[in-house]
Each structure stands twice: as structure tokens, then as C-alpha cells.
Amino acid sequence: MNQRLDRLDGCHPIIQQPVLKLVELCELKLKRKLFLVFGYRSVQEQLMQYQKGRAFNRETGVWDVADKQSLVTRALPGLSAHNVITTSGAPASMAVDLIPLNADGSADWQVNNHFWDQLYELAWDVGLDPLGDPIGSYLAGDMGHFEEPAWKMKIDALGCYQPVNLAPGPSQI
């Protein structure tokens, strides 16, 4: 059963061991294997996720919510913990998306809240933030998002950055 743990290769080392420990504890304590859906996502891949449940409004130039139930992220492309890169341009995601597997190896997309509550407790125990950015973590389609706690405050010290910066620069002031 392929859990796609190779996707940790695009993650910053600071979260690789906690994610592996969470995968191990989930199997041991909750009797479920976890599948790593996403680690690093390029800006283009983030746009693909951001578009889900939205329609582009040509008049306003923004993505309007078309179907709230289909939303999977509120993080704009380049601003997600999945999009973090090193100063040399290497992937260094500060987040992963995990989903439990069924006994037959297929992804279980219909997970109940009780399972998530138990998995979140394990995540806190290994040092991962299962709630993440409050603007994105409470979406039904983003329940399996886990990230390095306070990653935004750490990325400079870790030699990383987000590929898109919306802070006003000298030419924008």
C-alpha cells in the first residue's frame, strides 16, 4: 500500500520527522494508515486548489466563491505553507495534507469528525499544528492539513520564503 511518503522530500526538514511520527502513531493508536496527498505545492498547483469552488469574475478580476462546499483552501497561490521555498529555490513546504486510507488502500474522503479529533490530538503530541491558519483550516475540504506551528515567523530564520509577497514594497507606498 503506497502511502506516498516520498512527498515529504519537498518538505522542510523541520516537519519531516513529526509527520513520520504522526503517520506511525496513527497506525499504532487509531489503526489507520495515512496517505500523504500533498507536501510541497508549486504556485501553479496552489492555483489549481484555490480555484476549486470558485469562478473567476472578469469584471472584478477576483475569484468569487461559487460553491462553498467545494472550497479546499483560502490561501492564495504563493501564500500557502505548502508553497514555501528556500532562498536557493528548492521546495521547503511547511505543511502536509494527509487523509486516512481504507483497508483496500483507497483514500477515505468521508472521514468522520471523531477520527479527526483523535488525529489532531496525536498531531499536537508530535509538534504539528492541525488547525493551521484559521482562515483555511476550518474548511471541510481541508481537514487533513497539518503544518509547522507559527511557520510564518520562522521561515526567515530557516532560510526560506513565500514566493509571493503581498506586503507593500518601496514602489507601492
Secondary structure by P-SEA (a helix, b strand, c coil): cccccccccccccccaaaaaaaaaaaaacccbbbbbccccccaaaaaaaaacccccccccccccccccccccccccccccccccccccccccccbbbbbbbcccccccccccaaaaaaaaaaaaaaccccccccccccccccccccccccccccccccccccccccccccccc
